[in-house]
Each structure stands twice: as structure tokens, then as C-alpha cells.
């Protein structure tokens, strides 16, 4: 079981306490990041936001408290910010970063001990050294210092407590004119949480955060325009140099094979972007998705039942009309 408390958006630097809904569960550990005076935006940000010169070093400090009766081993790691599906910044993912988009991750610049043992009723400092490269980089590098420990929940399952303390390293500022902007290189069919979907690969090739993003996508069949699929995602936050999937869930809709025109519109606080391209849905992919689309199959079965019922009623009605019609004609 994973319990997660992030410090990315804390209003002020303060002692952060882990808590659970289980009354029997004791607090595992608490942390206090020491925000430096030269932090961009001040220490009220609650995370490390640094502008360091090339070839310089700086030590970041996080105090760890152990209020329990036993020593706690805290595992320390650095995770580069990624973007989760449909647009949410993720500081916990174990998936490797996309090297083509982020060839020099910010986590490479951090040095620390991988684990710290905190004695009972005591505290220890986690020291993280930031060692900047010899040459400056462009834009921003986003990552988090993750501190994790296991704690008993009173049963057979352990809770894993994770704190993510954000780190933003600021390089040379990029002008809007020099941005490559959002790209959507491919689309594929698949399943998301067992639900059939069209998955659009989205890349942010630029070393900037894209905030308050709004992505709308429409696929229109080039031969039969009434076959179309739409996706609308709002309040997206996209990490620098990251990739993710925008998932168009099909629900009970039938997937129709054919050639489609894709028109995508994206806007954020940084810029606007339109992407237009042709995508292909093969008969094989469409058949497989439809065969495994539970909602569509239920809908299809219901439609067959309704059509069958109407057909039976039609046959009965025709038989009734013919039978009674022939009697009426004899009487005449």
C-alpha cells in the first residue's frame, strides 16, 4: 500500500506529518525541507527553485524526524518529473525518462546517500549535493527528492510512505520563438484500465512546464464523416521534456476502420498549437477492440434483442393481418 504526501505546492515551509485513516497506525516519519534564502520566489514556495551558475555546487538539506519507538530506514532517491497520462506531473514514476526528449536529466546533477537510518525519537539530516554541469543548459530541469520508508499498518500489509520534495533547476531562459512546441507523433489502439481507447502519443520537446493546458482532439472518417471520435482534456500540467498518452476512451462506441483526419488544438499559458494529420485505423485493430469492448458488446446484444423482438412482432402482425384479412374478404 502506498501513502504519498508531496511538498510541491506547500504555501510555507513547515513540518509535514504523515497520517493515515487507520487510528491504530502510528506516524512513520516527518520531514522539514530547509529552503535556502536564495530560493527563487522565496521560501514560501515550499520546494527548491534554484538558479545556479555552471560548475558550482550547492547542498540541499531536509530534516527527517522519527517519532516512533524503533529506528527507521529512509530510502532516498531522485526522480525526474514525468507526465502521467492525460496530463498530470508525476514525480514518483519508476518508468525510465524518454532519453530522446531528455538526454541530460536533472537527477544526474544530484549526489546523496541512498539511505539514512533515523534512530527512535530522533532526527537526521538528508544532505543532497547539487553539482551543476560545466556549461549552462536551456530552460528548466524538474525533478524531486523522494524519501520513502515502510511502516506496519497493524496487519499483514505494510504501508509505504513517500514524500516528494520538488527541485527545479533553472538554466538559460527560452524565448517563445525558439520553442519547438507540442508534437503528436503517433496514435495507436489499446486498453487503459481494461477500457478500450485510442491512445495519442504527446511529446513536450521543450525544457519548460506547460501549465493550464487544454487539448482537444477530433478524428473524422474521411469517407463517412458521421463516424468521428472526440477528446477534450482540460487543466493539464505537462513536465519539461516529457512524453505521455492522451487517452480517448471509446466507452460503448464502435470503432470503425478507415482513414481519418485528426485535428488537435492545444493551448496553455505559454502558447497555442494546432496539429493536423491523417491517421489509419486498420480492420484488424478495429475488430480486436470491438470484440473486447464489453460496453459495446452489451450494447450490441441489446440492439440485437430489440431488433429481434421487433422482427417477431412484425411477423405476428403480418400473420394476423393476412389471416383476418382473408376472413374479411370471404365474408364480403
C-alpha positions in Angstrom: 0.0 0.0 0.0 1.4 3.4 -0.9 0.8 6.6 1.1 2.1 9.8 -0.6 2.5 13.3 0.6 4.0 15.8 -1.7 5.6 19.2 -0.9 5.3 20.6 -4.4 2.6 23.2 -3.6 3.1 23.9 0.1 2.3 27.6 0.9 5.1 27.8 3.5 8.0 25.5 4.5 6.8 23.7 7.5 6.9 20.4 9.3 5.0 17.9 7.3 3.4 14.9 9.1 2.4 11.6 7.6 -1.1 10.5 8.6 -3.4 7.6 7.8 -7.1 6.8 8.1 -6.2 3.9 10.4 -6.5 5.0 14.1 -4.1 2.3 15.1 -1.4 3.4 12.7 1.4 5.3 14.2 3.2 8.1 12.2 6.2 6.7 10.4 8.3 9.8 9.9 8.1 13.5 9.3 10.2 15.9 7.2 11.2 19.5 7.1 12.9 20.8 3.9 15.3 23.7 4.7 14.6 26.2 1.8 17.6 28.4 1.1 17.5 32.2 1.2 18.4 32.5 -2.5 15.4 30.3 -3.5 13.7 31.8 -6.5 10.3 33.0 -5.3 11.4 32.9 -1.7 11.0 30.1 0.9 7.2 30.3 0.8 7.2 28.1 -2.3 7.9 25.1 -0.2 10.2 23.5 -2.7 13.7 24.1 -4.1 13.7 26.5 -7.1 17.3 27.3 -7.9 19.3 29.3 -10.3 22.9 28.1 -10.1 25.9 29.1 -12.2 27.7 26.4 -14.3 30.3 24.3 -12.5 29.1 25.3 -9.0 27.8 23.2 -6.1 25.0 23.6 -3.5 23.9 21.4 -0.7 20.1 21.0 -0.1 19.0 19.9 3.4 16.0 18.0 4.5 15.4 17.2 8.2 13.8 13.8 8.9 12.1 13.2 12.3 11.3 9.7 13.7 8.6 9.8 16.4 8.3 6.0 16.7 9.8 3.7 19.2 12.0 1.9 16.6 14.7 3.0 14.1 13.5 3.8 10.6 15.4 3.4 7.4 14.6 6.1 4.9 15.4 5.4 1.3 16.5 8.5 -0.7 16.1 8.8 -4.5 15.9 11.4 -7.2 13.1 11.2 -9.8 12.9 13.3 -12.9 9.5 14.8 -13.5 7.4 13.0 -16.0 3.9 13.5 -17.3 1.2 10.9 -16.4 -1.4 10.0 -19.0 -3.9 12.8 -19.8 -1.7 15.5 -18.3 -0.5 15.4 -14.7 3.0 15.9 -13.5 4.4 12.7 -11.9 7.4 12.7 -9.5 7.1 9.1 -8.4 7.2 7.1 -11.7 9.8 4.3 -11.9 9.5 4.3 -15.7 12.7 5.5 -17.5 12.6 9.0 -18.8 12.5 9.5 -22.6 16.2 9.9 -23.5 15.4 11.5 -26.9 13.4 14.2 -25.1 15.6 14.5 -22.0 19.2 13.4 -22.8 20.6 15.0 -19.7 18.2 14.6 -16.8 18.4 16.8 -13.7 18.7 13.8 -11.5 22.2 13.3 -12.9 23.3 16.5 -11.1 22.4 15.2 -7.6 24.5 13.3 -5.2 23.3 11.8 -1.9 23.4 8.7 0.4 20.8 6.2 -0.8 19.5 5.5 2.7 19.5 7.2 6.1 18.8 5.4 9.4 17.0 7.6 11.9 17.1 6.4 15.5 14.0 6.2 17.6 12.6 9.6 18.9 15.4 11.3 17.0 16.2 13.3 13.8 18.7 13.2 11.0 19.6 15.4 8.0 19.4 14.2 4.5 22.0 16.2 2.5 21.7 16.4 -1.2 24.5 18.0 -3.2 23.6 19.7 -6.5 26.6 19.7 -8.8 26.0 21.8 -11.9 27.5 20.9 -15.3 30.4 22.9 -16.8 28.1 24.5 -19.4 24.7 26.1 -18.8 21.6 24.4 -20.1 18.5 25.9 -21.6 15.1 26.1 -19.9 14.2 24.1 -16.8 15.0 20.7 -15.3 12.3 19.4 -13.0 12.7 16.6 -10.5 12.0 15.6 -6.9 13.9 14.2 -4.0 11.9 11.3 -2.8 12.1 10.0 0.8 10.4 6.7 1.4 10.0 4.3 4.4 7.9 1.3 5.2 5.6 1.1 8.2 3.4 -1.6 9.7 -0.3 -1.0 9.4 -1.2 -3.4 12.2 -1.9 -6.3 9.7 0.0 -8.3 7.1 0.3 -5.3 4.7 3.0 -2.6 5.0 2.3 1.0 4.1 5.0 2.7 2.1 5.2 6.4 2.9 6.7 8.7 0.3 7.5 12.4 0.4 8.4 14.1 -2.8 10.2 17.4 -2.4 10.3 19.3 -5.7 13.5 20.6 -7.2 13.5 23.0 -10.2 16.9 23.9 -11.8 16.8 27.0 -13.9 19.0 27.4 -16.9 19.1 30.0 -19.7 15.6 31.4 -20.4 14.0 30.4 -23.7 12.0 32.8 -25.8 8.7 31.7 -27.2 10.0 32.0 -30.7 12.6 29.3 -30.0 10.2 26.7 -28.7 9.7 23.6 -30.8 6.1 23.2 -29.3 3.9 20.2 -28.6 4.1 17.2 -31.0 1.8 14.2 -31.5 3.9 11.7 -33.5 1.5 8.7 -33.5 -1.7 7.1 -32.4 -2.5 3.5 -31.5 -5.4 1.4 -30.3 -5.2 -0.2 -26.9 -6.7 -0.6 -23.4 -6.5 1.8 -20.5 -7.6 0.2 -17.2 -9.3 -2.5 -19.2 -11.2 0.1 -21.2 -10.7 0.3 -25.0 -9.1 3.5 -26.1 -7.4 5.5 -28.8 -4.0 6.5 -27.4 -2.4 9.6 -28.8 1.3 10.0 -28.1 2.0 13.5 -27.0 5.6 15.0 -26.7 6.7 18.1 -25.0 10.1 18.6 -26.6 10.9 21.9 -24.8 12.5 22.3 -21.4 9.5 24.2 -20.0 6.5 23.5 -17.9 3.2 23.7 -19.9 0.6 25.0 -17.4 -3.2 25.1 -17.6 -3.2 23.1 -20.8 -6.3 22.4 -22.9 -6.1 19.7 -25.5 -9.0 18.9 -27.9 -8.8 16.2 -30.5 -11.2 15.2 -33.2 -11.0 12.2 -35.6 -13.2 12.3 -38.6 -13.6 9.4 -41.0 -12.6 10.7 -44.5 -15.2 8.7 -46.3 -18.1 8.6 -43.8 -17.9 11.9 -41.8 -20.6 10.9 -39.3 -18.0 8.4 -37.9 -16.0 10.6 -35.6 -14.3 10.5 -32.1 -13.6 13.4 -29.8 -11.4 14.0 -26.8 -11.3 17.1 -24.6 -8.7 17.4 -21.8 -8.5 20.5 -19.5 -6.4 21.8 -16.7 -3.4 19.8 -17.9 0.1 20.3 -16.5 3.0 18.9 -18.6 6.5 18.4 -17.4 9.5 19.7 -19.3 10.9 17.3 -22.0 8.4 14.6 -21.3 6.0 12.3 -23.1 2.6 10.8 -22.3 -0.6 9.4 -23.8 -3.8 11.3 -24.3 -6.4 8.6 -24.0 -9.7 8.8 -25.9 -11.9 6.2 -24.1 -14.4 4.6 -26.5 -16.9 3.5 -23.9 -19.7 1.8 -25.8 -18.9 3.3 -29.2 -18.0 1.0 -32.1 -14.5 1.5 -33.6 -14.8 1.8 -37.3 -11.8 1.0 -39.5 -10.6 3.5 -42.1 -8.6 6.6 -42.8 -9.2 9.6 -40.5 -8.3 13.3 -40.4 -7.0 14.2 -37.0 -7.3 17.8 -35.9 -5.8 18.7 -32.5 -5.9 22.1 -30.8 -3.7 22.8 -27.7 -3.4 26.0 -25.7 -1.7 26.7 -22.5 -0.3 29.7 -20.6 2.8 29.5 -22.9 1.4 29.2 -26.4 -1.3 27.8 -28.8 -0.7 24.9 -31.3 -2.7 23.2 -34.0 -1.8 19.8 -35.3 -3.5 18.3 -38.4 -2.6 14.9 -39.8 -4.0 11.7 -41.3 -4.2 8.5 -39.1 -5.2 5.0 -40.1 -7.3 2.5 -38.1 -6.9 -1.0 -39.5 -9.6 -3.6 -39.8 -7.6 -5.9 -37.6 -7.3 -3.3 -34.8 -10.9 -2.3 -35.1 -12.2 -5.9 -34.9 -10.0 -6.7 -31.9 -11.1 -3.6 -30.0 -14.8 -4.2 -30.8 -14.6 -7.9 -29.8 -13.1 -7.0 -26.4 -15.1 -3.9 -25.8 -17.5 -5.1 -23.1 -19.7 -2.0 -23.1 -20.0 -2.2 -26.9 -20.8 -5.9 -26.9 -23.6 -5.4 -24.3 -24.9 -2.5 -26.4 -24.7 -4.7 -29.5 -26.5 -7.6 -27.8 -29.3 -5.3 -26.6 -29.7 -3.9 -30.1 -29.9 -7.4 -31.5 -32.6 -8.3 -28.9 -34.6 -5.2 -29.7 -34.3 -5.8 -33.5 -35.3 -9.5 -33.0 -38.3 -8.5 -30.8 -39.5 -6.0 -33.4 -39.0 -8.7 -36.1 -41.1 -11.2 -34.2 -43.8 -8.6 -33.6 -43.7 -7.8 -37.3 -44.1 -11.4 -38.3 -47.0 -11.8 -35.8 -48.6 -8.7 -37.1 -48.3 -9.7 -40.8 -49.7 -13.2 -39.9 -52.6 -11.6 -38.1 -53.4 -9.2 -40.9 -53.3 -11.9 -43.5 -55.4 -14.3 -41.5 -58.1 -11.8 -40.6 -57.8 -10.1 -43.9 -58.6 -13.3 -45.8 -61.7 -14.0 -43.5 -63.0 -10.5 -44.1 -62.7 -11.0 -47.9 -64.6 -14.3 -47.7 -67.4 -12.6 -45.7 -67.6 -9.9 -48.4 
